[in-house]
Amino acid sequence: LIEIKDVLGVKTTAIMSWVGPVASEPEIGNDIVLRAVKRHPGRFRGLVTVNPTHVSAGRMVSTLRRLVDREGFVGLKPYLRLGLKYNDRLYAPCWEFAEQRGLYALLHIGGPAGGMDMVKDLAKTYPWVQWVIAHTGGSFGMVRDVVAGMKQHSNIWAELTLTPVTNGVIEWMVSEVGDERILFGTDAPMRDPRPQFGWVVWADLPAASRTKILGANYLRLLSMRRG
């Protein structure tokens, strides 16, 4: 993964585990991410998997304090297949922690997790949390919903990654909400990052907009952390 990132010129990547969100093993997954962050200083930034169906509120907050405050993790990663909406009360300790520190949360929406109405509710309730919606570029149906939310709430962002990023969808998003809250992502190593990179590099946009999407916007997102 690092070798391919070097080819692309990607210096730092935000990562979360696979077993944490998908296999419902948050503590194992967080340990895997922490090892990667420590093994390759500066190359990876960790996201904490949070799963209130498997871990108590106290233990989640303790994990967040350890990984965010001591180890420098930059955001939270819940997952949609837990049978809970993200605005369920069981998630509240996580979002309160993120609100206090100005962190971001990467959300896969749909199914039991809820859609953009739920995200807009979160964005209003926790205005210092930045809500990043994964896989926004997959279809115009989804991107219209996300863009509508972005127009209402300045703390909703769109992340592009998906193997079939729809032709013209990045340009349309920029025409609707500007180029300040759109983020490049790869889903690597499950997906090859090179096609994901190509969606942005070859987008019919000014170089300045592509630079923002490929990295500058993410650096600004990280700078929003409080304290």
N, C-alpha and C positions, 0 to 999 in steps of 0.2 A: 504493500500500500504506500509506504513512504517513497519507494522508487518511482512509482507512477506519479505521485504528487510532485516529486522533483521534476519530472518531465513537464508537468503542467505549470510549474512555477508556484505551486500552492505551498505556502510556508507553514501555515497553522490550520489545523482542522478540529472542529468540535465533534466529539464522539460520544456515543452512548453504547451500551452493550446490546447484544442480541438476546442473551438469556434473561436479562433483567426485565425488559418489557414483554417479550414474546413468550418466554417460558415461565414467567411469573416467579423468577428467582432474583429479586432486586438486590439482595445483599451480595450474592455471588457476582452478579453483573457489575455492581459498583466496584467491587474489589478488582475485577478484570480491568475496568477502565482506569482505576487508580494505578495499577501496575504499568499500564501503557503510558500514562502521563509521566510517571516517574522514570520509566526506562528511556523515554525520548523527550527530554526537557525542551519545552518551547514548541514542539511539533504538534502536540495534542492539547485540547482543552476539554475537560470532562463535563458531562451532564449527569446529574443524579437521577437514577430511576426511582420513582416513588410509586408505591403500590399499597394503598390503604386497605385492600382486601386481605393482604398477607402479613402486614406489619402494623403494629400499634402506632397511634399518634405520637406517643412519647418517643418511641424508637425511631420513627421517621424524622422527627425534629432533631434528635440526637445525631442521626446520620447526616442530616443537612448541615448541622453546625460543624461537624467534623470535616466533611468533604468541601463545603463552601468556604467556611471561615478559616480552616487550617490548611486545606489542600488546594484551594483556589479554583474549585469547580465553578462554572459560570452560569448554569441553568438547570432546569428541572425537566425530566422526561417521564410523564405518565404514558399510558397506552390505552387504546380504545377498546381492547378486548377483555376488560375486567368486569363488565356488567354494570359499570357505574358511569353516570354522567360526570363530567369534570367539575360541575358545580354542585355535586353531592357534598353534604356536610362533612363526609369522611376526608375529603380533600382539603378542607378549610385550613388545617394547620400548615399544610405545604404552601398554600397561596398566601397565608399571612406571613410566613417566613420570607417568601419571595417578595412580597410587598415591602417589607421592612428594608430589604437590601437592594431593591430595584433589579431583580434578576429577570431572566426570560424563561418561558416555558414553551417547549416544542410540542404541539398538539397534532395528533392524527385524529381527524374528526369523522363522524359518521357512525351508523349503527347505534349500539347502546351508549356510546360516549356522548352523543348529541351532535347537533350541527351548529351553524353559525349563530342562531338565536342564543344558544348556550354560551358561545364564545363572547358575544356582545354583552351578555349578562356579566360574565367574568371581567371583561374589559372595563365595564362601568363600576363594578364592585371593587376591583383591585387596579386602580389607575396607574400605579407605579410598576406593575408587572407588564412586561412586553410579551404579547401573545403571538407566537410564530406558528402559522398554519402550514403543515407539511404537505408536500405534493400538490401544491396549488396549480401547477401548470398542466395537470393531467387532462383536463377537459374544460371547455368553455362554460359548461353548466356549473362546475365547481368554482371556477375563477370568478364568475359573475357574483356568486354568493359571497365569496371572500372579499372582493372589491367593494361590494355594498357595505360590508362590515368595516372595511378600512376607511371608507368615506365618513362613517359615523364616529369612529374611535381611532385616535392617533396612535394608540398602543397596540394595534393589530397589524401584524406583518405577514408577508407571503413568502414562503420558501418554494422553490421551483421544482425540485428534483422529481423525476419519474422517467422511466424509459421512454414512454411516448409523450414527451412534452409537445403539446398541440402546436401546429404550425401557426405562427402569428400571435400566439397568446401572450408572449412576453411584451411585444410591441403594444398590444392592446392594453395590457395592464398599465404600462408606463403612460399611455395616452389618457387613462382614466384617473390614476392616483399619483402620477409622477414616479420618479426613480429612486426615492429615498427609503422605501420600506420593502424592497424586493431583494431576496437573498438567494444566492447560488448555493446549491447543495448537491450531494452526489449519491447518497445511500450506499456508498462503498463500505465494505467490499462486496455486499450483495449485488450491487450494480457496478459495472465498470464506470469509473468517474469521467472517462474521456468523452463519451457522447454527451454526458450532462454538461461538461465544460463547453462543448461545441454549441449547445443550444444558446448559450449566452454570447460566446465569441462571435458567432455568425448572425446574431440578431440584428435586424435593420434599425440600429440605434446609434446615436453618437458615441464615440469612444468614451467620453466622460460618463455617460450613463452605464455603459458596460463595466467600466472600472468600479463604479459604485456597487453594482450588483455582484460583481465577482469578489469583492472584499471590503471596500470602504464602508459600505453600509453595516457590515457585520462588526467592524471595528467601532463604529459609532454606537451600535447596539450594546457592545461590551462597556463602552464608556458611560452608559446610563446607570451603571451600578451605583448604589448609594452606600456611603460609609466605607 
